[in-house]
Amino acid sequence: MVAESDELAREGVLARQVLDEWLVLFRGPEGRPVCLRDRCMHRAARLSRGTCSKGQLRCDYHGWTYAADGSVVAVPSEGERFKALENRKAVVYDCVEQDGYVYVRLGDDCGVEPFSMRHHGEAGWHTVRVQNRFANNVTNCVENFIDIPHTVFVHPGIFRKQRQQALDATIRREGLAVHVDYRGETDNLGWFRRFLNPDGHAIEHTDSFHAPNVTHVVYRFGPRRTFLITSQSVPVSDMETLVYTDLTYDYGLWNRLAAPIVRYQGQKVIEQDVEALSLQGEVIEKYGDRFANTPADTIHVFVESIRNALADGRDPRDLPEKSVEVSFWV
């Protein structure tokens, strides 16, 4: 994920960075997003400083102009002698638009498609979208987003309070995903409880990680009371992650009225995580990332097994399926 669709105007130009690769985005003649390496073939200028017109991108240094397939279609200094050449072609990356987001694939097609943003645009549902930068890596970000024990310390009151309440969970590693089903949650939802679960319904709570970088959290509080948190963690560099988060809910007539509250509360929680993960990142850079785990960290262990397989060039789908029952207290 490199942008929200609304960020990429019809004749706009966006600069992005993923895995230390510089990218430039614009829309082609039919309005579909295009992604090139942010480097002009001529004198190595940044194409993202250029302009887009009629689906073509023009460099602002010498005017070289690129089509959606990366080919050079105009060189002003060559005048009438200009002739398109196959060896004058920018690096092009696969690009697709889905659910109001723009996605780019930097490598070969491995058969993994963009994660489907649940209930996006469906009648009766509303989504609040936020973006945040974390000074930490993708693995630590995604683990934080599906980690319950930290919430009572990092988000006291606003999300949960420390009660030493027992929770049971079934944690499964299956293919490219880790799934967690919780049991025993009641009303420990902090200030948000009166909005999320005013009638005190039994809570159905599931978390999941979907390789390589998506977390999906689902809370169900009875009919017409579902709250989803979907985050996609984009690796800008080794220790910088841009996170796009969808807060999606179905609260009937309250949907739009609740949006400002959802945005404020959601952003507040994320900002607390930004601070916590920034401090963790500083310690990791100084002392390394060797962690001490307990059974409550089984989620982390499973996520890391998939992320480590990817980092080693192995297919996580070759890992054996595994299911573990754990109990912990919050």
N, C-alpha and C positions, 0 to 999 in steps of 0.2 A: 504494500500500500504506500503510495507516494503523495496522494493529495485527495481532498474532497472534490467531487465533481464541480461544485460551485466555485472553487478556487481557480479552476482552469477556464478562463473566459474564451469566447470564440476566437479572438485574435490576441489572446494573452500569451505570455511566456513565463514559465516557472523554472527555477533552479532547484534541484533537489540533490541529496547525497544519500546513498545507500551502500553499506559495506565499503566505505571510502571511495566509491565510484561517483564521479560527478555526472549528473544527468540534467538534460534540458527537456521540458515538456511543452508541447503546443498541440493545437488541434489541426488535423489535416483538412482537405477541401470538403469532406463530407461531415466534418464535425467530430470525427473519432480522435481520441487522444493518440499522440505520437511521442515516442521517447528516443532521443539520440544521446550519445556521449557528448558531454558539454565541452566540446573541443572542435574548433574550426580546422578543417584539413589544410587550410592555407598557411596561416602564421600562428596557429595555436592560440587563437583568441577564445574567450568564453562565449559560446553561442547564446547563453542565457541573457547576455547583455543586448541581444539583437531584438528584432521586431518580427511579428508574424502578420502576413497579409495573404488572404485568399488561400490559406492552407499551406503556405510556404514560409520558411524561417530564413531571415536575412541577417548575416553577421554584421555587427556595427563597426567592424574594423576596416574591411575592404569591400564589403557588400556581397561577398559570396552568398548564394542563396540555395537552400536545401529543400528538396521535396520530402514528402512523408516517408519515402523509402530510403532516405539518406543520400540520394543522388544529388550532385551539384547541377542545378538547372540554370544558373546565371553567374557569370564572372564579369562585372562591369569593365574591368581593365582590359579584357580581351575583345571587347566590342563585337563587331560582326564576325570575328574569327572564332568566337566561342564555340566549342563542341563538347558535349557531355562525354566523359570518359569513365569507364567502369572502375578504374583504379582511383577515381576521385569520388569516394563515397564514405559518408560518416558511419560510425558504428551505430546500428539500430537495435533496440531491445523490444521484445514482445511487450505489448501494452494492451490492456483491456479495461473497460469501464463496467462496474457492476455495483448495484445497491447504493449509488451515489458516491462511489469512491473510484479512484484510478489506481490500477495495479500495474507493476512492471516486473518482468522476469529477467534477471540478469544472466542466468545460465541456461542450460539445455532444458527442454521440457521433460520433467520427471513424472508427469501424470498427476500432479497435485494442482487442483484448481483453487482460486480464491475462496475463502470461507464465506458461506452464505450468511448474510446478516439477517438473523431471524426476525420475521414480521416487518421488515423494512417497507414502509409505504402502505402497509395494510390498513384498511378501515378499522377504526376502533383502537388503533395503537398510535403511540407518539414516541418520538426519539429525540433526545438531546445529545448533541455531538460536541466533544471537547478534544483538544490536542494538548499534550504536555511533553516536555523534554526531561529525560532522566540521565543523570551522570552515572550510569551503570550499564551493564550488558543486558542483552535480551533474556538470558537464562534467569538472572536474578529478578528481573522485572516480572516475567510471567509467573515465577514461583511466588512472588509477593502478592500478585493479584488473586491467587487461589489459596492463600495461606490464612487460616482463621486465627491461630494463636497470637499473631502480632497485633490483631485489631484492638484487643483490650488495652494494649499499652501505647500504641501509636495513635489510635483514634478513640480515646476514652470519652464516653458520653455521646459523642456524635455518631458513633457506629455501635459499639458494644461497651459494656462495663464488666470488670472482672468479678465473676461470681463463683468461680470454681465449680461450674456446672459441667457435668459429664456429657460428652458427645461421643456417639459411635459413628464410624464411617466405613464404608466398603470402597476400597481404592483398587481400580483395575487399570492395567496397562494392556492396550489392545491396538496393535498396528501402529498408526501414527498418532495415537491419542492416549491420554490418561483421563479416566472418569472417576468422580468421587460422589457417592451418595451419602448424605448425612442423615442421622436420626437423633432425635432428642432435643432439637432446637425448639424454643418456646417463644418468648417475647424479648429476648436480649438483643434489641436492635437500636438502642440509643435514642437520641432525640427524634429519629425518623420513624419510630415505632407507630406513633399515632396516625401517620400518613400511610405507611406501608401496610400495617396490619391492625386497623382500628377495632376490628371485631374479635381479635384474638384467635383467629383460625389456626389450626395446626399448620406448621411450616414445612413445606417440601423444598429442600435445598439441594441442588446439584452443582458441582463445579466440573469443568473439563479443560484440558489443554489439548490443542490441535497443532501438530507440528507444521511448520517450524516455529510459529510465533504468536499463536492466537489463544486467548483464554475466554471462556464463556461461563458466566455465572447465572444461575436461574433460581429465583425465589418465587414460590407460589403460596399465596395466602388465602386460598379459597376462590370462588367464582369472581371474575372481573378484578382480580388482584394478583397480577404477575409482574415481576420486575426482573429485567435482564441487564447484565453488564457484560458487554463484549469489548475486549481490548485487543488491538493488533500492535505488537511491539516491533518497530522497524529499526534495524541496526544501522545507524548513521555511521558509526565507527566502532572500534572495539569497546569503548566505554562511554558511548553516547547513544541513547535510544529515544526515538520519537514515537510516542504512543498515541494512537487514535482510539478513542473510547466512545462507544454507543451506550447510552442509558435509555432503555426501551421499556415501556410499561403500558398496561391496558387498564386505566382507571376511569373509563367511561367519560362522563361529563367533566370530570376533574382533569382530564389529560392536559389541555392547554393551560388551564389555570395553575396547575401544579408545576409546569415547566420551569419557571424561575426558581422555585424552591429546589427542584431536582438538580438544576444546574449549579446552584450555590452549594448545596450539600455535597453533591458529587465532586465538584471541583475542590472543595475544602478537604475532603478525604484524600483525593489524589495529591494535593499539595503536601499533605503530611507524609504520604508515601514518597514523594519526590525528595523531601528532606532526609527521610530515613535511608533511602537507597543511595543518596549522595554520600552520606557518611559511611555507609557500608562500602561504597566504591573506593573511598579514600583509604580505608583500612586494607581492602584487597590489594590495591596498588602498592601498598607499603609492605604487607606481610603475606600476601598470597590468598588463595581462596580454598584452603583446606578447612572443611567444615566438620563439626561434631554433630551427629544425628541421633535422634531418639525415634521411637515408633511414630510419633506425631509428625515426623518429617518424611514419612514414606512417600508422600506426594512429591516432595522435592527430589527424592532418590529416583523415582520413576521418570519424572520430567528430565532430570539430568542424564539418565540412561539414553533417552531418545536424542537429546541435544548433543551428547557426546558422540553418539553414533554418526550423526550428521557431520560433526566437526572432523571425524576420522575418515569420512568418505564411505561409511557403511550405510546400508539401508536399514532404518529402524524397524521396518516391517519384518525383518528377519529375527528380531528379538522375540523370545517366547512370551506368550500371553501369561499374565500373572494377576492374581487377585489376593488382596490382603485385608483382613479385618483389623481395625485399630480403634482404640478408645483414648480420648484425651480430655483435658479439662480447661475451660475458659471462664 
